[in-house]
Amino acid sequence: MDRVFVFFMLLIPLVKLQPTEQDDYRQHDVAFQKSIDNKFDKILMAISSLSERQTSLESNVKSYCQNISNIGESETTTNTTFAFQKSIDNKFDKILMAIGSLSERQSSLESNVTRPVTSYCQNISIVCENETTTNTTKTNQTQEVYQGCYQDAPPPSRDFDVLAIENSKIPIVCFKKCRSLGYAYAGLQNGGQCFCGSSFGRHGKVPESACSTICNGDRTKVCGGTWRNSVYKLI
């Protein structure tokens, strides 16, 4: 049982996934891992129950053996003693068979644990490889190059052609929208406004400190400022 415990302690770090910036891209992996973890818990409970039963049976064997020893020491061998000893031997044989059966079932359960873990790790490896390939392909096909922080002005003097999204939450949503509209540049303003255009800079560049507003949906990114655009070139 100690070996089984150590086996699982070594496997646990292998089946954990690191969280990504976009949780919606990994929901299916989280659900799959939760399903596997539930199955592991049930198998561990079954193994624990079998181990407890095996311990109890082994304790009974020792008790029966002790009874036989006591009988041999304290009583004269008689037909009654032989009959009692034969009964004990029969029970002993049944207990040994039960222990053997439990050992086989435990081995089967441990095998069932190993197979899903191996399969799960292989699946995770495939998912990670596919995602790496996908991300590499996306990176090669679509990139955003930061151009700087630029001044904007109220209509009709906006620096960009169109306000594509009032609140894009995260920069990638804005980038995709501008690409779909056929524009070469995207501007993020005031935490989430998404502007698209074919050119920019009519009101001039400003210090980077002017673009310091955190994006509404991603606190690790900056989305411009008040009348300031964080400008990206879409490649």
C-alpha positions, -999 to 999 in steps of 0.1 A, spaced: 0 0 0 30 23 7 42 17 -28 8 27 -42 8 59 -21 43 68 -33 33 59 -69 4 84 -67 25 111 -50 49 110 -79 21 111 -105 1 140 -91 25 167 -104 24 152 -139 -13 155 -143 -16 191 -132 -21 217 -158 -8 252 -154 -35 279 -158 -34 299 -190 -43 335 -197 -74 325 -216 -93 299 -195 -119 294 -222 -93 278 -244 -87 250 -217 -121 243 -203 -123 209 -219 -89 200 -204 -101 210 -169 -133 189 -172 -113 159 -184 -88 162 -155 -117 165 -130 -132 133 -144 -99 114 -141 -94 127 -105 -128 115 -95 -120 80 -109 -87 80 -90 -105 88 -58 -129 59 -62 -101 35 -71 -80 46 -41 -110 40 -18 -115 6 -32 -78 -3 -27 -80 10 8 -110 -11 16 -94 -42 1 -63 -36 22 -83 -33 54 -101 -66 46 -68 -83 38 -54 -71 72 -85 -84 90 -82 -118 73 -45 -121 81 -53 -113 117 -79 -141 117 -53 -165 104 -29 -156 132 -58 -161 157 -66 -195 143 -30 -206 143 -27 -195 179 -58 -215 188 -43 -246 171 -10 -241 190 -29 -237 223 -49 -269 217 -17 -288 209 -2 -277 242 -31 -280 266 -52 -310 253 -46 -346 246 -50 -355 210 -86 -369 206 -111 -374 179 -128 -342 191 -95 -323 188 -89 -337 153 -123 -326 142 -118 -292 156 -84 -289 140 -98 -301 107 -125 -274 109 -98 -248 117 -77 -260 87 -107 -257 64 -113 -221 76 -76 -214 72 -77 -226 36 -107 -204 28 -90 -174 44 -59 -180 23 -80 -182 -9 -98 -150 1 -64 -133 6 -52 -145 -28 -84 -132 -44 -80 -98 -27 -44 -96 -39 -55 -103 -74 -83 -76 -72 -58 -51 -57 -34 -58 -86 -62 -53 -111 -72 -20 -95 -36 -8 -95 -34 -17 -131 -66 2 -138 -50 32 -121 -19 30 -142 -37 28 -175 -58 60 -171 -28 79 -158 -7 69 -187 -35 76 -211 -42 110 -195 -6 120 -196 -4 110 -233 -36 130 -240 -22 161 -222 10 158 -242 -10 156 -274 -31 186 -264 0 206 -254 17 197 -287 -14 206 -307 -18 239 -289 19 247 -293 16 240 -330 -16 261 -332 -1 290 -313 30 289 -335 8 289 -366 -12 318 -352 19 337 -343 33 332 -377 1 343 -394 -11 371 -370 12 393 -349 7 426 -332 36 450 -330 32 478 -305 37 513 -320 34 535 -289 10 558 -270 -8 583 -292 -31 613 -286 -68 611 -297 -94 638 -300 -133 640 -299 -153 634 -331 -150 643 -359 -112 644 -353 -107 609 -341 -73 594 -348 -88 562 -360 -114 555 -387 -139 535 -366 -149 526 -331 -152 489 -336 -160 478 -300 -172 499 -271 -157 475 -246 -134 448 -260 -124 435 -225 -91 420 -237 -68 432 -265 -69 401 -286 -107 406 -292 -100 441 -306 -72 428 -328 -94 401 -343 -122 426 -349 -99 450 -367 -84 422 -388 -119 411 -398 -127 446 -409 -96 447 -430 -77 474 -411 -39 475 -405 -39 492 -371 -58 488 -338 -60 513 -310 -70 505 -274 -83 534 -253 -96 540 -218 -95 503 -206 -115 487 -234 -126 509 -263 -113 493 -296 -105 515 -326 -95 504 -360 -79 523 -389 -56 523 -419 -34 550 -404 -28 569 -371 -8 597 -355 -26 628 -367 -25 643 -331 10 631 -323 27 607 -300 27 611 -262 48 597 -233 41 560 -224 30 571 -190 -1 586 -206 -12 551 -216 -16 535 -181 -52 523 -179 -55 486 -172 -76 466 -196 -111 459 -183 -109 421 -189 -71 415 -184 -53 432 -156 -19 422 -170 -24 444 -200 -26 482 -206 -54 496 -228 -45 532 -234 -58 561 -213 -82 590 -214 -81 603 -250 -49 582 -254 -45 551 -277 -22 522 -272 -16 515 -309 -7 482 -325 2 473 -361 -15 441 -372 7 418 -392 
